[in-house]
Amino acid sequence: MVTKFNALESITGTGALLIVRLESAEEALAVSEAAIEGGIRALEITLSVPGALDVINKLSERYGDDGILIGAGTVLDEHSAYECLSAGARLLVSPNLNPAMLTTANRYQAVTVSGAFTPTEIVDTMQAGADIVKLFPAEFGGPAYVRTVRAPLPQAPLMPAGGVTADNVKEWFDAGVVAVGVGSFVTKAARADGNYRHVADAATTMLRAIEGARA
């Protein structure tokens, strides 16, 4: 059985969490599989994806025993949290703080990434038991905001979500984040011609950029 410690390492070890927010279950599944082929070890299927629970279930069955952390995103309440865990998710992500969601996840030892922006929200989120604080929306503050927040809160395990690319990822890690939430740079790489090989290549490019940023 994969422990929570090992599951969390899937994010912190690679420095990336892939956010899959697409228009269909089929596309979400294909993109996820291609991204895993490209090296992604942690991903969330947002509940805005039609049939998200089915996608989570399929990915968990295929990759759950291979050290790949399959999670659910936009989990806003306790009921949704339990449904996602029942579908096989070992990671729950929310854009905001919902203590009941965190309680449910911690009860079943699932990894949690909970959204916050202001210093007060960040501290409240850590106190509520989140493993990682999702800085959202990150593009409005940028790496400079992370530096400012981490001056009084160096212990905050921040992960920006929004606007992260291979070109700017070094700025985020230089500012002190523990990981980055990666979205369209990877998930929409196949949109031009429908070739999902582009998704795998984009995932590899991002992971290499993160590795270089951390070196």
C-alpha positions in Angstrom: 0.0 0.0 0.0 1.3 3.5 -0.9 1.6 5.6 2.2 0.7 9.3 2.4 4.4 10.1 2.8 5.2 8.3 -0.5 2.2 9.9 -2.2 3.3 13.4 -1.2 6.8 12.6 -2.6 5.1 12.2 -6.0 4.6 16.0 -5.9 7.6 17.3 -4.0 10.0 14.8 -5.7 9.3 16.0 -9.2 8.2 19.5 -8.2 5.0 19.4 -10.3 1.3 18.7 -10.0 -0.5 18.5 -13.3 -4.0 20.2 -13.4 -6.2 18.5 -15.9 -9.2 20.7 -16.7 -10.6 19.8 -20.1 -13.9 19.6 -21.9 -14.4 15.8 -22.1 -13.6 12.6 -20.2 -11.9 11.1 -23.3 -9.6 14.1 -23.7 -8.8 14.2 -20.0 -7.9 10.5 -20.0 -5.8 10.7 -23.1 -3.9 13.8 -21.9 -3.3 12.2 -18.5 -1.9 9.1 -20.0 0.4 11.0 -22.3 1.6 13.3 -19.5 2.4 10.2 -17.3 4.4 8.8 -20.3 6.3 12.1 -20.3 7.2 11.7 -16.6 4.4 13.3 -14.6 3.9 11.5 -11.3 1.1 13.5 -9.8 -2.1 14.9 -11.4 -5.5 16.1 -10.5 -8.7 15.6 -12.6 -10.9 18.6 -11.8 -14.5 17.8 -11.1 -15.5 20.3 -13.8 -14.4 17.5 -16.3 -17.6 15.6 -17.4 -17.4 12.1 -16.0 -14.4 13.1 -13.8 -15.0 10.3 -11.2 -14.9 7.7 -13.9 -11.6 9.2 -15.3 -10.1 9.1 -11.8 -11.2 5.5 -11.3 -9.7 4.4 -14.6 -6.4 6.2 -13.9 -6.2 4.9 -10.4 -6.7 1.3 -11.5 -4.1 1.7 -14.3 -1.4 3.6 -12.4 -2.2 3.6 -8.7 0.3 0.7 -8.1 3.0 2.3 -10.1 3.8 5.2 -7.8 1.6 7.7 -9.8 -0.5 10.0 -7.5 -4.0 10.3 -9.0 -6.1 13.1 -7.5 -9.3 15.1 -7.8 -9.4 18.9 -8.2 -12.0 21.6 -7.3 -13.2 19.5 -4.4 -15.3 21.9 -2.5 -17.0 20.0 0.3 -17.0 16.8 2.4 -19.4 14.9 0.3 -17.4 15.5 -2.9 -14.2 14.6 -1.0 -15.6 11.2 0.0 -16.9 10.5 -3.5 -13.5 11.2 -5.0 -11.7 9.0 -2.5 -14.2 6.2 -3.2 -13.4 6.5 -6.9 -9.7 5.9 -6.1 -8.3 9.5 -5.6 -5.3 9.7 -3.2 -5.1 13.5 -3.6 -7.7 16.2 -3.1 -7.2 19.7 -4.3 -9.4 22.8 -3.7 -9.2 26.4 -4.8 -10.2 27.5 -1.3 -10.1 26.4 2.3 -12.9 24.0 3.3 -12.0 22.4 6.7 -14.5 19.6 6.2 -12.8 18.5 3.0 -9.4 18.5 4.7 -10.8 16.5 7.7 -12.2 13.9 5.3 -9.0 13.6 3.4 -6.9 13.4 6.5 -9.2 10.7 8.0 -8.3 8.5 5.0 -4.7 9.7 4.7 -5.0 11.4 1.3 -2.7 14.2 0.3 -4.3 17.6 0.4 -3.6 20.8 -1.6 -5.8 23.7 -0.4 -6.1 27.1 -2.0 -5.2 30.4 -0.3 -3.9 33.8 -1.3 -3.5 36.3 1.5 -1.2 35.7 4.5 -4.2 35.1 6.8 -5.6 32.5 4.4 -2.3 30.8 4.1 -1.9 30.5 7.9 -5.5 29.3 8.3 -5.0 26.7 5.6 -1.8 25.3 7.2 -3.6 25.3 10.6 -6.5 23.4 9.1 -4.1 20.6 8.1 -3.4 21.0 4.4 -0.2 19.4 3.2 0.5 22.0 0.6 -0.9 25.5 0.2 -2.0 26.2 -3.4 -1.3 29.9 -4.1 -4.3 30.8 -6.2 -4.7 32.8 -8.4 -0.9 32.9 -8.6 -0.5 35.0 -11.8 -1.7 38.1 -10.1 1.2 38.2 -7.6 3.9 36.2 -9.3 7.2 35.1 -7.8 7.7 38.5 -6.2 4.6 37.9 -4.1 5.9 34.5 -3.0 9.1 36.2 -1.8 7.1 38.8 0.1 4.9 36.2 1.8 7.7 33.9 2.7 9.6 36.6 4.5 7.3 36.3 7.6 6.1 32.8 6.7 9.2 30.8 5.5 7.6 27.6 6.7 4.6 27.9 4.3 4.7 25.1 1.7 3.5 27.1 -1.3 2.6 25.8 -4.7 1.5 28.4 -7.3 -1.3 27.5 -9.8 -1.8 29.6 -12.9 0.6 30.9 -15.5 3.4 28.5 -14.9 5.5 27.6 -17.9 8.9 26.1 -18.6 10.3 29.6 -19.3 9.3 31.1 -15.9 9.4 28.1 -13.6 12.9 28.9 -12.3 11.6 32.3 -11.0 9.0 30.4 -8.9 11.5 28.0 -7.4 14.0 30.8 -6.8 11.2 32.5 -4.8 10.9 29.4 -2.6 7.9 27.3 -3.7 7.9 23.6 -3.0 6.2 22.7 -6.3 4.2 24.2 -9.1 0.8 23.5 -10.5 1.1 23.0 -14.2 -1.9 23.4 -16.5 -2.3 24.4 -20.2 1.4 24.3 -21.0 1.1 20.5 -20.9 -2.6 19.7 -21.1 -3.3 21.8 -24.3 -0.1 20.9 -26.1 -2.0 18.6 -28.4 -4.7 21.0 -29.4 -3.1 22.1 -32.7 -3.2 18.7 -34.4 -4.5 16.2 -31.9 -1.2 14.5 -31.5 -0.9 13.5 -27.8 2.8 12.9 -28.2 3.1 16.7 -27.9 1.6 16.4 -24.4 4.3 13.9 -23.4 7.0 16.1 -24.8 5.6 19.2 -23.0 5.6 17.2 -19.7 9.2 16.2 -20.2 10.2 19.7 -21.1 8.5 21.1 -17.9 10.1 18.5 -15.7 13.5 19.1 -17.1 13.0 22.9 -16.6 12.0 22.2 -12.9 15.1 20.0 -12.4 17.3 22.7 -13.8 15.6 25.3 -11.7 16.2 23.3 -8.5 19.9 22.5 -9.4 
